[in-house]
Amino acid sequence: MSSNSDFFEQVWEVVRQIPPGRVTSYGAIASFLGHPRSARTVGYAMNASHAFADVPAHRVVNRNGLLSGKMHFSSPTEMEDQLKKEGLNIVDNQVVDFQNHFWNPEQLFK
């Protein structure tokens, strides 16, 4: 990567591919991009993505399905509300049945 902005652009391009009703994790995106220890940087990219309406940041959660980025949305319930509109069940800030809703970025090559 030549800069964080290049990495951020790559993260956003992956996130744009997540289908409605599915979620992925910061770590899965980082691994897919060849930087498996950069989950936190993916989080920074997601925080910076709110200026772009075409980046569905609400579909990125932590490795356990927790809505760990919800504080970066315009309201404390916006991330949950958007996921619920897509058919996901959220209980105590966590995606219910996370593994069945998980989208692996590796699927981009299948």
N, C-alpha and C positions, 0 to 999 in steps of 0.2 A: 504494500500500500504506500502510496506516495504522501498521503495526508489523511487526517481524520475526515475531511470533507469528502474525499474519494470513498473512504470506508462507509461513511454515513450514506452516501448515494447508493452504494451496493446493498446496504442493509435495507434501505427503503424500497429498492427494486425487488428484493426477496419478499418483503412484507406485502407489497402490492399483489403478489401471487397467491396469498393465503385466501382460500375460498371462504365465502360467508358461512358461518356456522362451524368454523374450524378455528383452532388456535395453535400457536407454536410457542417455543420458548426462546429466550434470549440466547441461551447456550446452543440450541439447535441451529440458530441463524449463524452464530459465531463459528461453529464447527463447519457448517456448510461453506462458509466463505474462507475456510482454511486457517482460521484463527480461533481454535477451540478454547483458548484462555481469555477471550475478549468479550465474554457475556456482558460485563459491566459497560464496555464501550458500546455494545449494541443498545443497552439501556439509555446511554447518553444520546444515541442517534434517535431512539424512539421519543425521548423527551423533546428533541429538536424538531421532530416531524410534525408537530401539531399545526405548523404553518401551512401544511400541504393537505388539502382535503382528500387527495387520492391515496394517502397512506393510511391504511386501517390499523392504527396503532393499538386500538382496543383488542386486537387479535393476538397480541404478544403478551405472554404471562411468564411467570417464573417456572422452573423445572418441575414444580409440584402442582401447577395449575392455579397458583395464587395470583390475585390481581395486584401484584406488587407495584405496578406503575400507576395505580388509580389516582394518586395524589397529584399527578401531572396533568390531569384533565381539567376542564373548566368547572366541573362540580365533582364532589366526592362520589357521586353515583353514576356519572356519565359512562364510564367504562363498563360497569355492570349493566346499565340500561341498554347500551348498544349490543352487548353480547346476548342479552335476553331477547332483544328484537330479532336476533338471528337464530333463536331457538335453543340457546344454551341455558342450562339451569345453573344458577350460582347460589351457593349457600356459604355463609360466613366468608365472603370474599374469595371463594375458591370454585373453580369449574368442577361441577359434579360429573363423574365419569370421564375424567380428563383424558385418559388413554384412548378412549373411543372418539374423542373430538380432536386429538392431537394430529397436526399436519406436519409431516417431516419435509423440510425443504429439499431433501434428496429426491422427492417425488417430481421435482422439476425436470429430471432427466429420464423419467419413465414414460 
